[in-house]
């Protein structure tokens, strides 16, 4: 059975399970969860120590009996049981009544474009385990376009680049459907690893994965301004501070960004000429948590020659777009895989 707008309007809960953050939208209430997709668990008795932001702060700082787990990776739930426990804890007692209405509860969840059957089944099983009697799977590219305020239902082209933690998706939308799309195994985590590896190779300095924010600030700086970064010396193991110039960091990102730029060119090549002409006027919109990386919009602008804009609250675009479909505020047709009833 094909997904329709009427099916979505019957849903109560909209979810966006990302590798970096989990977001849940409750109908007629709004966004109720926006937390990192991280769980800290006690390996001795299996109990949860923390979820969300407190668990993320524990990464790399825990004793042997506490393990920090990320149940979602690359848009796929890799640990269904842990993802269910994480969602249950994040929703909390305040909104738990919505989950208890099992005969009535329907849920909608964003999935990556062209998701494989394993990804779709894992998303479905995760929400069914929380009490959903029916789960609708919706293409995350379309919902991100809706959440970004793009007129996806119009007979004109809109191009969206959804930058996630581990993958980036590029698509051209028209008439509520995807004309051409491409997925690249490059995201915010890839960028962070490239920056950390650059410091290790060029300055023999090791930084914890959570200390990349000063490097992002350095990317946003201009001119001869340098940034001081404190880390651990590779050889001695002692603390050391180095001065990093932004131009060297930008050079370190050229290699990981090549795949994204090639995907943009491939998607544009597969589009009809009329739609490409529309994009020359309307440009490209960046969504997703990694869309705010300094210099990303300028790199795409130089490569494609079209205007590039970052959506307002880019990380929330997908779940807010899905929430708009649940509330009935959007009339666009939504392409999606077949719904999986319980």
N, C-alpha and C positions, 0 to 999 in steps of 0.2 A: 504494500500500500504506500503510495507516494505522499510525502509530507505536503500539507497545505497550510495556508494562513489560519484556517479555522482550527486546525489541530494545535497550532501554537497559541492561539487565544485561549484555549482550554488549559494551558499549562499554568502552574502556580510558581514554579521556581526556574530560574535561568542560572546556569553555571558556566564558568570559564576556568577550566583546570589547566593552568599553564605550568611550565617547568619552573618559572621564577615565582609567580604569585597565583593564588587561588582567589577567585571572585565569585560571589553569589548574589543574585538579584531576586528579591521577593516581590511578587506582583502586588501592586497597590501599597507597597512599603518603600521600595527602592533598594539601593545597594546595602547589604547587611554584612558582607564579608569582603575584605580586601587585605589579605595577609600573605606573607611568603609561604610557598609550598614546602614547608620544612617541618619535620617532627623529630623530637628528641625522645628516645625510648630507653628504658632500663632493660638491659639484656638479661638480667638475672631473673626478673619476674614478669617481663613483658609490659609493664605499666608505662603509661605516657608521662614523661617529665614536663614537656612543654610543647606547644605548637605555635606556628607562625613566627612573629618577630622575636619572642624570647628564645625559641629554638634556633633561629638563624644566628643569634648572637653567641650561641654555644658552639658553633662549628669551629673545630680546631682547638677547642679549649676544654674538652670533656675528659674525665677519667676513663679507664678501660671499661667500666660497666655501663657507660652511657654512650649510645650510638645515635648520631644525627643522620636522619634518613630523608631523602627526597623521593616521595612516591610517584612523582610525575617527571618524565624526561622526554624532551623532544615532542611534546604534544600527546604523548601516550602514557597512560597509567601503567606503570611497571610493577606496582605493588597494590593490588586492589584492596586488600584488608587494611593496610596502613592508610590508604587514601580515604577509606570510609571512616576510620577512626579520626583522621585529621579533620574531615569535613564535619563530623558530628561534634567535635570539640570546638571548632570555629563558630558553628552556628549558635551553640550555647543554649541555655535554658530559655532565653528571652523569645526566640523564634522557633523553638522546638515543636510547638503545637502544629505548625505547618507540616512538619515531617510526620507527625503522628496520624494525620488524616489519610491513612493508607488507601481507602477506597476511592478517594477523590484526587489524591496528589498526582499530578503529571509534571514532569520535569523536561526541560530543554537544555542541551549542552552544546557548546561550540566544539567542533572538531576540525583538524587541518583539512585543507583541500585534498581530494583524492586519498583520503585516509584508508589504510588497508583494513581488511576485516578484523584483524586482531585488535587494532586501535579502537574500532567502533564497538566491538564486543566488550573491551575493557571499560570504556566509558559507560556503556549501558549497565554492566554488572555493578559498577561502583555506585550508581545512583539507585539501582534497584535494591541494593543492600541497605540503603537508607530509607526505604519505604515507598519509592516511586512505583506506581502501578503501570506507568507507561513513560518511555523515554524517547524524546524526539532529538535526532541528531541533525544539527544545522551547520552548514559550511561557515567557518569562522571568518573567511574573507568577506563574505556578503554582510555579516553582522558588523564587522569592523567598519566597512564602508558606510553602513547606516549610522553607526555610532559616531562616526567622524562628520556626519552631516552631509555626505555626498548624495546627489540625486541618482541613486543607483537604478531607480525605476524608469528613468528617462531614456529615450533612444539616442543618447550621446555617451561617449566613452568617458570613463573615469578610471584612473590608474591608482592603485593602492599598493603600498609596500608595508607589509606587516612584519615588524622586526621583533622576534621573540628572543628568548634566552639562548636557545640552541639552534633554532632554524629561522629562516626568513622566507616569507612567501611574497611573490610578486604577481599581480593580476590586473587585468583590464576588465572592467564591469560595464555592462550595458543592458538595459531592459530587465534589470533584476537578475541577470545571469552572468556567468563568467565566460568571457570570450576566449581568453588565453591566460594561462597561469604557469608559474614555475616555482619550485621549492629549492632552497639552497641550504646546505648544512652549515650555516654561519649565523651567529647571533651575538647577543651581548656577552655571553660567556666566552665565545671565541675571541672577541675583541679584548676582553680582560686577560685571557691567557697570552695573547700576542704582546700586550703591554708588559706583563710580568716576565715573559721570556726575553723581551728586549732588555729589561733592566738586568736580568741575570747574565745575558751574553755581553752586553756593553759595559756594565758597571760592576759585575760580579756581586750583585745584591739580590737577596731573596726577600720578597714581600708576601705577607699573608694575602689570601684571595679577597679578604674584606677590606684591604687597604688600597684599592684602586681608585677611590674617589679623588684623591689629590691628582692622579694622572689624568682623570677626566677634566678636572679644572685646568690642568696644564694644556690640554688639547684646545680648550676654549680661549686661552690667552693668545696674544699676538705679539709681533715684534721680537725683541731680544729678551723678553721677560722669561725668567727661569723659575722652576719650582723645586723646592727642597723636599726630598723624599727620604724617610727614615726606614731602614730595614736591617736585615742581618747579613753580614759579610759571608760569602760562600766559603772562603778559605779559613778564616779565623773563628767564625761563629759568633763574633761580637757585633754589637749594634754599630751602625755607621750611617751617615747622612751623605747623600749625593745630590748634585744639582743637575736637573734635567731640563733641556730646552724643548719647546713644543715641536719644533721642526723634526727632530729625531723621532719623536713619538708618532707623528703623522707618517713618516717614512716607514715605520714598523707596521702600520696598519694597511699599507697599500696591498700587500699580499692577501690578507684575509678578505679585503673588500673586492678583490678581482672577481671572485665567484658571483657576488651580488650584482656587480656591474654587467657581467656577461649574461646573467639571467634577465636583467632589464632589456638588454639588446635582443635577446632571444624572444621575449614576450612581444616586444614591439615589432619584430620581424614577422610574427605569426598573425598580427592584427590586420584587418582590412585597411586600405589607405584612408578611407573616410574617418575611421575611428582614430587613426594616428594624427590626422589633422585636428580632431577635437582635443587631443591631448596637448598639442602645441599651445592651445589657448588655456586649457584648464589645469594642465600640469599634473604633478604627482603629489599624493598625500601620504605622509609617513605615519603609521600607527604602531602600536606595540610598545612594550616597556623599554626597548633599546632604541626607539626612534629619536630620543633626545640626546643621543651621543653627539658631542660637539664635532662639527665638521662633516657629519654624514650627509646632511642635506646639500651642502656645498659640493661634495664629491659627486653626488648623483646629478646635480644641476650641471656641472661641468661635463659629465659623461654623456648626458642625454640632450642637453641644450633646451630643456623645458623647465618651467617654474617648479619649484619643490617647496611644499609647505608641511609643517609638522602639525598634526591635529591637536586640538585642545584636549588635555588629559589623554594622551595616546594609549596608555596602558589600559584604560577603561573602555575604549571604543567598542571592543567585541561584546562585552557583557552588557553595556548600555544599549547597543544596537539590538541585541537579542531581547533585552527587556522591553524595548520599544515595540518589537513584534508581539510580545506577550500582551502588552497593554492595548494593542490594536491601533497604534499611532502611525503605522506604516502599512502601505497597501502594495508594496513590491512583492512580486513572486520570489520565493526563496528556493533555490536549488539545493537539494539535500539527498543523501542516501535514503533508502527505505527505512521507515520507522520500525523499531523492534518492540513489539508488544510483549508483555509478560505472559 
